[in-house]
Amino acid sequence: MRIIKAADSEVTSMRKIFRLTTSAVMVGSLLGLVNACSSRPSDETIAKDIQNNAAADPDTKDSDVKVASKDGKVTLTGTASSQAAQQKLEQIARQEPGIAGVEDQIVVPPPPPPIVVPAGTELVVTIDQALGSKTSQTGQTFLATVAQPVTVGGQAAIPKGSSVKGTVVTAKEKGKIKGEGQLSLTLDSITVRGKTYQIQTITLDSTIKGKGKRTAATTGGGAAGGALIGGIAGGGKGAGIGALVGAGAGFIGGTFTGNKQIEIPAETPLTFATSAPLTLPPSSRK
């Protein structure tokens, strides 16, 4: 009997110890939960931190996003500048200490369509260097600057001052007695807002024959408007060289008599017509 009573007493003691241990664990857990709740940042602090981090990040600073927090649950609303920006905004929110979750309601608007400069568009440029049938070489490159801005559908497509690169397709010196002089130019590329694009234009071709005889034409078709003759043009070949639209036919090169060569001084305005469409990204400026 004594042995049984001792065993019962030991079991009872173990039960008491178990109850005390369980109670201590539960109390500790409750205290930890209370401490965690009391140490968690306020909803106002969470929202403010996320908003500030989004405004400071270079990938998300251009997005129009609002941040709200309730009981640690963060809600993101507004618009992001791109899909990548939306993902970065959600990442910033999830990295915030003390949050209970993130609900992403950010909208990414579709990108605006590109600007397509149609074939036949006139590019008025001024050349940065003198060119001539005698002084230039076939295959030589030359630089020019856009003299008039180009707009498409009310959008600024090609700003004034954009850089252009061209090629001397043909440069042939006129002989003293016979043989024609010839100068043909085309544009190859244009740099718009820091990015370079390949372009195709109708060749400008000017020819001088014999003593003072000259003809002018635009290889591949005439430029729109038909009022582009000037500079070195004299009717026929050379249409589009040396004049702005409607500027008349004032001669600014040589007189083209005797042994004169075809010469285009630096800063001469030349009008080229594009022979293929040019696709550009949408402009933020109207």
Residue pairs with C-beta under 8 A, 6 or more apart in sequence:
40 72
40 98
41 49
41 97
41 98
43 69
43 70
43 71
43 72
44 69
46 69
46 72
46 74
46 96
46 98
46 99
47 67
47 68
47 69
47 74
49 96
50 67
50 69
50 74
50 92
50 93
50 96
51 65
51 66
51 67
53 92
53 96
54 60
54 61
54 63
54 65
54 67
54 89
54 92
55 61
57 88
57 92
59 84
59 85
59 88
60 80
60 81
60 85
60 88
60 89
60 92
62 81
62 85
63 78
63 79
63 80
63 81
63 85
63 86
63 89
63 106
64 78
64 79
65 76
65 77
65 78
65 79
65 80
65 89
65 106
66 76
66 77
66 78
67 74
67 75
67 76
67 93
68 74
68 75
68 77
69 75
69 99
71 100
72 98
72 99
72 100
72 101
73 99
73 100
73 101
73 102
73 103
74 93
74 96
74 99
74 101
74 102
74 103
75 102
75 103
75 105
76 89
76 90
76 93
76 102
76 103
76 104
76 105
76 106
77 105
77 106
78 106
78 107
79 106
79 107
79 108
79 109
80 86
80 89
80 106
80 107
80 108
82 108
83 108
85 108
86 104
86 106
86 108
89 104
89 106
90 102
90 104
90 106
93 99
93 102
93 104
94 102
111 282
112 282
113 282
114 279
114 280
114 281
114 282
115 152
115 153
115 155
115 157
115 279
115 280
115 281
115 282
115 283
116 152
116 277
116 278
116 279
116 280
117 150
117 152
117 157
117 158
117 274
117 277
117 278
117 279
117 280
118 152
118 274
118 277
119 274
119 275
119 276
119 277
120 223
120 224
120 273
120 274
120 275
121 150
121 152
121 273
121 274
121 278
122 223
122 224
122 225
122 228
122 245
122 271
122 272
122 273
123 146
123 150
123 158
123 164
123 187
123 190
123 199
123 201
123 271
123 272
123 273
123 274
124 146
124 147
124 148
124 244
124 245
124 269
124 270
124 271
125 144
125 145
125 146
125 147
125 164
125 187
125 269
125 270
125 271
125 272
126 144
126 145
126 147
126 267
126 268
126 269
126 270
127 142
127 143
127 144
127 166
127 264
127 266
127 267
127 268
127 270
128 142
128 143
128 144
128 145
128 266
128 267
129 142
129 143
129 266
130 263
130 264
130 265
130 266
131 142
131 168
131 171
131 183
131 185
131 263
131 264
132 171
132 183
132 261
132 262
132 263
132 264
133 171
133 172
133 173
133 174
133 181
133 182
133 183
133 208
133 261
133 262
133 263
134 171
134 173
134 174
134 181
134 261
134 262
134 263
135 171
135 261
135 263
136 142
136 168
136 171
136 183
137 168
137 171
138 168
138 169
138 170
138 171
138 172
139 167
139 168
140 167
140 168
140 171
141 165
141 166
141 167
141 168
141 188
142 165
142 166
142 167
142 168
142 185
143 163
143 164
143 165
143 166
144 163
144 164
144 165
144 166
144 187
144 270
145 161
145 162
145 163
145 164
146 158
146 159
146 160
146 161
146 162
146 163
146 164
146 190
147 160
147 244
147 269
148 160
148 244
149 156
149 158
149 159
149 160
150 157
150 158
151 157
154 286
155 282
155 283
155 286
156 283
156 285
156 286
157 192
157 280
157 283
158 190
158 192
158 280
159 192
159 193
162 190
162 191
162 192
163 190
163 191
164 187
164 189
164 190
164 191
165 187
165 188
165 189
165 190
166 185
166 186
166 187
166 188
167 185
167 186
167 187
167 188
168 183
168 184
168 185
169 184
169 185
169 186
169 203
169 205
170 182
170 183
170 184
170 205
171 182
171 183
171 184
172 180
172 181
172 182
172 183
173 181
173 261
174 180
174 181
174 208
174 209
174 259
174 260
174 261
174 262
175 181
176 259
178 210
180 207
180 208
180 209
180 210
181 207
181 208
181 209
181 261
181 262
182 205
182 206
182 207
182 208
182 262
183 205
183 206
183 232
183 262
183 264
184 203
184 204
184 205
184 206
184 219
185 203
185 204
185 205
185 241
185 270
185 272
186 201
186 202
186 203
186 204
186 272
187 199
187 201
187 272
188 198
188 199
189 196
189 197
189 198
189 199
190 196
190 197
190 199
190 278
191 197
192 280
193 283
195 281
197 278
197 279
197 280
199 274
199 276
199 278
200 274
200 275
200 276
201 272
201 273
201 274
201 275
202 218
202 219
202 220
202 221
202 223
202 240
202 272
202 273
202 274
202 275
203 218
203 219
203 220
204 218
204 219
204 238
204 239
204 240
204 241
204 270
204 272
205 217
205 218
205 219
205 237
205 238
206 214
206 216
206 232
206 233
206 237
206 238
206 241
206 262
207 214
207 215
207 216
207 237
207 238
207 262
208 214
208 256
208 260
208 261
208 262
209 215
211 257
211 258
212 255
212 256
212 257
212 258
212 260
214 234
214 236
214 237
214 238
214 256
215 234
215 235
215 236
215 237
215 238
216 229
216 232
216 233
216 234
216 235
216 236
216 237
216 238
216 239
216 241
217 236
217 237
217 238
217 239
218 237
218 238
218 239
218 240
218 273
220 275
221 273
222 239
223 239
223 240
223 271
223 272
223 273
224 273
225 245
225 246
227 245
227 246
227 247
228 239
228 240
228 243
228 245
228 271
229 235
229 238
229 239
229 240
229 243
229 249
230 241
230 242
230 243
230 244
230 247
230 248
230 249
230 250
230 251
230 252
231 238
231 241
231 242
231 243
231 250
231 251
231 252
231 253
231 264
231 268
231 269
231 270
232 238
232 241
232 242
232 251
232 252
232 253
232 254
232 256
232 262
232 263
232 264
233 239
233 240
233 241
233 242
233 243
233 249
234 249
234 256
240 270
240 271
240 272
240 273
241 264
241 268
241 270
241 271
242 252
242 253
242 264
242 268
242 269
242 270
243 249
243 250
243 269
243 271
244 269
244 271
245 271
247 269
252 265
252 268
253 262
253 263
253 264
253 265
253 268
254 260
254 261
254 262
254 263
256 262
264 270
